[in-house]
Amino acid sequence: MQLIILDRTTDNYPAVYADGRKGGRLAAKTLVEKGSKRITVMKGPAHVKPAQDRFRGAIEYLSGKDVDFTVMSTTSFSFEDAKGWAEELFATYPDTDGVIASNDIVGIAILHEALRLGKKIPEDVQVIGYDDIPQSSLSYPSLSTIRQPAYEMGRQAAALLIKLIKQENDIDTSVQLPVELIQRNTTKKG
């Protein structure tokens, strides 16, 4: 049996994944450059290495800047859980003016809770998600996010699987792809 790990990493199998650390740094840099001073970083599930890479990248960047930041740990990416974390975030840190969500589902839940509390987006709170799922462009306001190249990741994984099946010699067992910021309406322009 041949196996390729997609959007996760392991020492036991070949993997195709996005550069989570760069994604975390890019999200943090964007919020700082757009004026956020009290940022909350939503730390994704501890057992998901890409989520931890995103978290580490954000913390590395924020640690060198003149901003206050807090960390909230999460244990899943589910929308039901995300709603609870969004409520907890604003109850615990009501003056948060920037949020780096662990993924787009969590980002959309935070957006909904901020609006429910009467906060203006992006004037009072800026939010950046991660993944660029289709719903992030459909939310209102539309969610700024770090895009993982999902289609390209799938294409690379398929190509890698074919090489493994053919038992080719030039197999790259770890393929990391770049990420990019997709700015929409939950971050300030300019």
Helices and strands as residue ranges (DSSP letters): E 5-6, E 15-18, H 20-33, E 38-43, H 49-63, E 68-73, H 79-92, E 98-100, H 104-116, E 126-131, H 134-138, E 144-147, H 150-166, E 174-177, E 180-182
